[in-house]
Amino acid sequence: MHATQKPGNDDPLDVETFARSEQQRRYIAAMHRIAAKRRPDTPVRVYVSAAPKTASDSNWNRWLKRITEDLPDGVELLHYGSAFEGQPYAWETLVGQLDGLVVIGKPKRLGSRVHVLGPVARLELRSMVAQKPVLLFTHNLGLVPVIDCKSQVMTPPDAPRLKLVAPKRWNRDSRTLQAALDALRPAGDDGQGPEPHRGTADHLATPFASRSATP
C-alpha cells in the first residue's frame, strides 16, 4: 500500500499515502479490532468537526449529506450544533461517546488537497486519532483517513493549527479507508457482530510516531 513516487516525478505529493507500511498495518489491524468488537443494537456516532464559518456556509447541509452518504448506513452524525444544542462546549464529556471523527478544514484553494484545521479541531483530532477512525473530508476526494495524510503543526505557538495534506494519488479503494469504514459500520441485527479479522493488533500504536511533526 505504501506508494513510491513515479520515476522522474519530483512532486512529493504524488503518492497514494504518506503513511509508512508499518503504520498502515497497525492502523488496519486496529480498525479490524474495533469492527470485530461492535455489538448489535449499539449506536455508532461520528462527530463532524468544523469551524463556525464552515458550519454557517450555505453548503453546510450539502456537505453533511455527502459525508453521511460516504459513511456506512446507520451511522449517527453529530456536530457542534446538534451535540451541544446551545450548551457550553464540553468535548471531554462527549468524546467518550463517539466512535469516530470527521474533520473539515479550510482548503488552501478550491480543489486543493491542503486543508488547515483550527486550534479546536486540532485538539479534537489529537484526542481521537490514536483510538478511533479519524477522517479528513475533502470536496474533491471525499473521506481520507488522517493516517494517510501528511501533517504539519502551524503557528501561532499558543494556539497552533494543523495542516493536513491529502496524497495526490489517493484511491478510495484503499485498505485504510475500507478498514476505517468497517470500524464505523453498525453491527447487524442477527446477533453477530462483524466477522473477526485474524492476526490483528490489540491497540493502535501511534500512527504518527515516525513523522517529524506531531499533530
Stockholm file with secondary structure:
# STOCKHOLM 1.0

chainA/1-215         MHATQKPGNDDPLDVETFARSEQQRRYIAAMHRIAAKRRPDTPVRVYVSAAPKTASDSNWNRWLKRITEDLPDGVELLHYGSAFEGQPYAWETLVGQLDGLVVIGKPKRLGSRVHVLGPVARLELRSMVAQKPVLLFTHNLGLVPVIDCKSQVMTPPDAPRLKLVAPKRWNRDSRTLQAALDALRPAGDDGQGPEPHRGTADHLATPFASRSATP
#=GR chainA/1-215 SS CCCCCCTTCCCTTCSSCSSCHHHHHHHHHHHHHHHHHCCTTCCCEEEEECCHHHHTSTTHHHHHHHHHHHSCTTCEEEEHHHHHTTSCCCHHHHGGGCSEEEECCEESSTTCSEEEECHHHHHHHHHHTTTSCEEEEETTTEEEEGGGSEEEEESCTTSCEEEEECCTTCCTTCHHHHHHHHHTSCCCTTSCCSCCCTTCCSSCCCTTTTSSSCC
#=GC SS_cons         CCCCCCTTCCCTTCSSCSSCHHHHHHHHHHHHHHHHHCCTTCCCEEEEECCHHHHTSTTHHHHHHHHHHHSCTTCEEEEHHHHHTTSCCCHHHHGGGCSEEEECCEESSTTCSEEEECHHHHHHHHHHTTTSCEEEEETTTEEEEGGGSEEEEESCTTSCEEEEECCTTCCTTCHHHHHHHHHTSCCCTTSCCSCCCTTCCSSCCCTTTTSSSCC
//
